[in-house]
């Protein structure tokens, strides 16, 4: 019954692989073109997806994954699709760690609770945070710098026609919803960024830290938590969570001047639960690197007006074109700039577009295949 | 660039021939009453037209020499012009950077070959930029550096020196 929906794209995928005669592992693990990594199209159990990543930092700080299939270790447990976007800061360690352990933790809690729920996702976030903080503690004497590394964390989960969005940090997911009246697609932003540049976030921080008048500081026209960091929630950033890491041997430039008793940042995600409707067509997940160059409307318009194949790559390109224009150069010239130096032009950008094909959702019991792909395969 | 140069020549020739023709007509005093005849008769039309032509010729030369500079020196200096109104288009393979010091008045808009950006000497300049402005600021790449210093570094990169004896 599911086959008609599956077949064409599966075949297409196979043909492409043969045509291009790609490197080891074929299209299954994506392709690399300079600083760009992409997986033009693939199948998850509720439809298709497209993924692309561009590196700007000398060490890739963005990490991402898509997992589709069983969401627990139980045979009769929940099935679905999991998307994770992890935009690291201060280094790549935390985002890599989360890329390895968050989904495992989610499966563990889903097995314990025998279901997917907002609570299960929250538990997975907090457990991953705990694991990372214990890693920091363990490495404290040899690698104190690990205490200054953190990551934003955006997760989307589709299971039995329900969409869960959990976010800690400033990545964003936008839903493309068909609009019959204008014959187009309307963007619906499903996440709110935890960024001190947004007033509600500053208000939230001030109410959480009423004794600290310096909890948010405007510096160089940018609002920062304690004048240090723009995001108010993250995994990692141990020196802003526990006083025990806000001291030597961590270098003074990575520390908060005054001691604190309450965590400054939090790892608790904001969670949205949404029942998917027939009009809900696709989800665009991306790190803030994309959204600083493209608006929600521009992004959904691109997805709506071009073929699915390679759509994530197209979005990345559209973002880079804007970035090049802002820096008064051509897109073709931007491509010549090495990683590291690239950071002056744009941030690491990760885009995952997940198409929601209703015919598949209704028969979501199909456990045909398991997909597990990590963005940016072999990037340093 | 090449196309522009050709265009410049064409324009110049066209203008010159046009004016010559006009002058000839004026001289022969044909029935061109519509072309401001009283003035033609009173003022020496030849000298006036000739000076216009000369003016056009020098202007054309100026434009050409800019292009010439650009291809040879790797950048054009247009800092003196108020770029806010109409910034010169960035030539292919180049990008506009803004060089200057915060307290030292205006920033100059300079075209730099994109290849320079991957050079370690230029990397040092970019590090200064990062320290001063971070990564996320609007507009072109801004480099906090004296123009003379910047030009010296450019010359060095061009000559292929990579010895790190800066400042």
Interface residues (C-beta under 8 A of the other chain):
Chain A: X220 X222 X292 X326 X327 X328 X329 X330 X332 X333 X334 X336 X337 X338 X341 X343 X344 X345 X347
Chain B: X87 X90 X92 X93 X94 X95 X96 X114 X115 X117 X118 X123 X126 X129 X130 X133 X134 X135 X136 X138 X139 X140 X141
